[in-house]
Amino acid sequence: MPEGDQVGFLRLLVDFAHELRSAGLGVGSGDVLTYCAAMATLDPSDLLDLYWAGRTTMVTRRDQIPVYDRTFRRFFLDDGSPDGGPVPPTIWARAQAESVLQVPATDPAQDGNDDEEAKLGLLASEAEVLRNKSFAACTPEELAALRRIMARIRLTPPRRRTRRTTRARSGARPDMRRTVRETMRTHGEPAELFWRRRRHRMRPLILILDVSGSMSDYSRSLLQFAYSTRRAAARVEVFCFGTRLTRITKMLERRRPDDALEQAAKAVFDWEGGTRIGDSLDTFVRAWGRRGMCRGAIVVICSDGLDRGDPAVLAAAMERLSRLSHRVVWMNPHKGNNEDFQPSSLGMMVAAPHVDLLLSGHDLRSLEDFAALLPELR
């Protein structure tokens, strides 16, 4: 497209955004820039590209779709050239050739209810199959679908009683200060006995993920689970390790999951490398655990237990970690659905005496079971 037509085309998109804003849609400058960037890779003479690019970038709620459809028809099909500059002739040639723009319906027709229910049934069945399919056996498309389902998981860590107290209707500790103060207001006549109880707060949750080469089939999905956990609960810390430990909690604070996972992958230099579980856990205990992060926390270690380091270092680190934390949960994908699983790797055999709960974490169903079990770890 010549440079003059490009300027006119961008002016056309901006004028269309102004029309949407006048119609009541909350279209911001960033949405307009995204719309222009999207159309830079599409065909400017195709009305369907114009329609879908604008609907994707500037419509945020379902009830805005009818307003967007009316404005699009009026702006591109009914009116003449809008004020504010020339319009590329390819746009209006296509618009004049099209008598009616086939805008997708916002609500399905009554006759298509059966087909819609059948499609929903197939989707639900497919989601159920994916829940029980191992991450290692999933295709990239299936892993993408699992990540969308995983984003809906909500974790509720168990609560613990603190030393601080709060007012209560009844309790084991009388509130003498409040009782005396109210008695003095009534000139020494005791009116009512007040009580206090211990406050409750959520226990911290710490995820330590193995991203070595032996965990390459599971590390991406477990990192996505850590991102969903970080978004769902307040006191969550996430670490990754291969040959050394890396804290990625701040990297997972991004709003978009793809950006968060990309930043986390950049921060971990030993991704899909060797495995030193003992040295990594020892670093965690010395740098963070002893400083209070593990106090009353639930520590979840996701690893297959294939350690290339010194078993004595792993045993000492696990022993200190079990003393500092409230519970230690180990997720080993090799466990699968085997209830009689016995660890065969040296690292797992060394760590097993200090583990309170052994889970699999090899598929979405096992992660959902952990989310349901987490509030009961008191």
N, C-alpha and C positions, 0 to 999 in steps of 0.2 A: 504494500500500500504506500503511495507517495506520502511525503512528509506532511503536505498540506491536508491530505485526507486523514492522516493519523491525528493531527491536532483537532480537526473537526469531529472525528470519531470520539476522542476522549471528552470533548466538550459535550457531545451528545450523551455520553454515559453520566457525566456530572449533572446535566439537566434532568435526566431521568431520575437520578438520586434525589434531586430537589423536589421533583414531583411526588416521589414516594414520601418524602419528609412532610410535604404539604398535605398528603393524604392521611397522615397520622402515624406513620411508621418511624420508629426511632433509628434512623440511619445515620451513623457517624462518619467522620472523615476516614477512619481506618477501614470501615466497610466499603467505602467508595474506592479506596486505593486497592483493596483486595479484589473488588469487582473488575477494575481496570487491569490488574495483573493477570486475572483469570482469562479475560478476553484477549490478552496479548498472545495467548497460545491457542486460541480458537478461531473459527471462521467468522469474521465480522459481518458477512452477508447472510449468515444462517440465523434466522429468528429463534430457532430452538436453542442454539448456543447462547444467544442473548438472554432468553427466558431463564434457562436453567442456571446459568452463571449468576444472574441477579438474584434468583430465588435462593440459591445456596448460600450466597454471601451476605444478603441484606434482609432475609426473613429469619427471625429467631423463634417465632411461636406459630403454632398451627392456625390460630385464629387470624393471623395476618395474611394468610395465603389468598383469601378472596379479595382483600384490598389490593394486594400486589397484582393479582390477575386483572382487575379492572383498570388499574393505572397502566399496566403494560399494554393492554389492548388500546386504551385511549391515546397513549403516547406514541406507539409505534404503528398503529393501523388506522386510526380514525382521523387524527390531526394532520396538518401539513407540516412543513419544516418548522421545528421549534425555533424560538428566538434565541439569539446568542451566538450565531455563527453558522457556517456552511455545514451541511450534512453529507457524508459520502454518498454518491449516487447509488452504490451497490446496495445500501440499506433500503432505500426507498424503492428501488427497482424490485427487490425481493418482496417488500411489503405490498406493493401494488399487485404483484403476481399472486400473492396469497390472499384469498378472499376472507378466510377465517383461520385464525391461529388455533391449532388444536391444543388447548391448555389442558394438562392432566386434571382430572376431577379430584376434588379435595376429599370427597366422601364416596365410598363404593356404592354402586347401585344396589337396589334391593334384590335384583335377579342374580347378582354375583355373590350373595351371602354364602351359598353352599361352597362355591369355589374358594372363597376367602377362608372359610372354616377349614376346608381341606388343606389349604396351604399352611395355615397356622398349626394344624395338627402335625403336618410333616416337619415343620420347623421345630415344634416341641419334641417330637420323636428324635430328630437329629441332635438337638441339644442334650437330650438324655443319653444318647449314645456317646457323644463327645465327653460327657462328664465321667464316663467310666473307661475312657480310652487313654492309654499312657501317653505322656508328653513325647516320649521318644518315638512313638509310632504315628504321630500326627503329622499331616502335611502342613506347609506354611499357611494355607488358607484355613485349615482347621485350628491352628494355633492362634490365628488372628481372631477367629470366632470365640475361642476360649478366653482370650484376653478381654473381649467385650463382656462376656458373662462374668469373668472374674472381677471386673470393675464394680459389680453390684454386691459383692461380698461385704458384709458388715461384721466387724469383730468387736466384741465387748469383753475386755479384760476383766478379771475378777477384782472385787474391791477389798480393801483392807481397812481396819480401824486405825486411826491415827491417835496421837496423844492429845490433840486439841479437842475441845468439846463445843457443843452447840446446844441451844435451847431445845427442850423436848417436853411433851405433855406428861410423860412418865419415864422413869429411868432408874438406874442403880445409884446415881449420884445426885444428892440434893444440891440445888443452887442456893447456897447459904447467902451469898452477897445480895442476890436479887430478893430473896425472902426477907432479909433484914431491912433492905431498902423499902420494900412495900409495907413492912410492919411499922416503920417509922412514919410513913405517910398517914397511917391510920392511928397515930398517937399511941403506939405500943400494943395495939390489939392485933394478934396474929390473924391474918385474913386467909392466906393460901400458901401452901408449900410448893415451891417451884423446883424443877428438875433440869438436869443436863445429861447429855449422852455423848459418846465418842463420835467424832466425825468419821466418814468413810470417803476414801478416794481410790481411784483406779490404780492398780498395780502397773508399773512400767513394763513394757514389752520390748524385748531386744531380739532382733533377728540377725543371725550370723550365717551368711550364705557362702557356700563353696562354689566358686566359679572356675575351678580348674578344668583341665581337659577331660577328665573322666566324668564330669558333671555337665558337659556341654549340651546334652539332650534335655536337661532340666533347668539349667541356670537361668535362661531367659524367662521361662514361665514363673520360676520362683521369684525372680526380680520383679516381674509384673505383680505377683501376689504381695510382695513387700511394698510396692507402690500403692496398691489398693489398701493395704493395712495402714500405711502412713497417712492416707487421706481419711480413713474411717476413725482412727483412734488418735488421741492427743499425745500421749506419752509413749512414742515409739522411736526406737533407735535401730538403724540398719547398718550392718557391716558386711563387707565382702572380703574373701581371702582366697589366695591361691598359694603362693609362696610367702606372702606377707599380708598383713591386715590393712584394710582401707575403710574409713568411715564415709558412707555415702548418704547420710541422713539429709543433709542440706541439698544435695543434688536431686532428691526425690520430692522437693517442695514445689517443683514446677507444676503449672496447671495442666498442661498437656502431657499425657503419659509418654508419648514418643520422645518429646524433648527431655523429660526426666530420665528415661532409660538411656538416651544418647549421652547425656551429661554423666550419668553414672558409669557407663562403659568407658568414657574417656578418662575418668578418674582412676579406674582400676587398671594398672599397667600390666599386671600378670594374668589377664583374662585368658582362660583356656591354656594355662601353663601347668607348672608342677603343683604339688600339694604338700603343704606343711601345716597340718592341723594343729599339732602341739605347739609349734612356735607362734602361730597366729593367735591361738587362745591364750597363751602365756602373755603375749603383747596386750591383748584385750584386758586381761586381769590386772596387769601392772599399770597400764595407762588409764583405764577407765573404771574397771570393776572395783578396785580398792578405793577409788575416790568417791564412791557413793552411787554410781550408776546402777549397780547390781543389787542394791539394798532393797529387798522385798520385790524383786523383779522376776518375771518369767523369761527365761533365756531359751530361744529356739535355735538350734543348730541344724542346718540343712546340708548334709554331706553324705557321701557314700562310705566314708571311713577309710579310704585308701590313702594312708599317710606314709610319706617317704622320710619323715623325720625320726627323731629319737622317741621310742615309746615311753621312756621315763619322763620326758618333758610333757607329753600328752597326759599321762596319768597324774602328774603333779598339777597341771593346769586345770584338769577336770575336777580334781579334789578341791582345789581352792575355789573354783567356780561354783561347785555345789554348796559350799559353805557360805558363800557370799549371797547367792540368789535364793529366791523362794522355791522355784521349780526349774528343772532342766529338762527340756523336751528335745529329742533328737529325731529328725526326719531323714530316713534313709530310703531313697527310691528303690533300692534293691529288695526291700521288704515286700513291696507290692501288696497284694491281698492275702498274703500268707500269714495266718494267725500264729503258726508255729515257727516263725522265722528265728533262726539262730545265726548271729553274726559270724562270718567266716574270715573277714579281714582283721589284721592285727590291730589296726586303729580302733575298730568297733569293739573288739574284745577288751581292749584296755579301757575304753570310755564307758562301756556298759554298766559297771558297778555304780557309776555316779550319775546315771540317767534315770529320771523319774518316770518318763513316758517315752516309748518308742513308737513312732508313726512312720507312714510310708512317704506321702507327699509326691507320689509319682503321677497322679492324675487330679483332675478338678474335684472329684468326689472326695478324695482323701483330704484336700484342703478345706472343703466345706465341712467335713466331719471335725476337723481341728477347730474351725471357727465355732461350731456348735459346742464343742467340748471345752473351749477356753474359759467360759464363765464358771465352770465347775472346778477349776484348778485352784481351790482355796487352801 
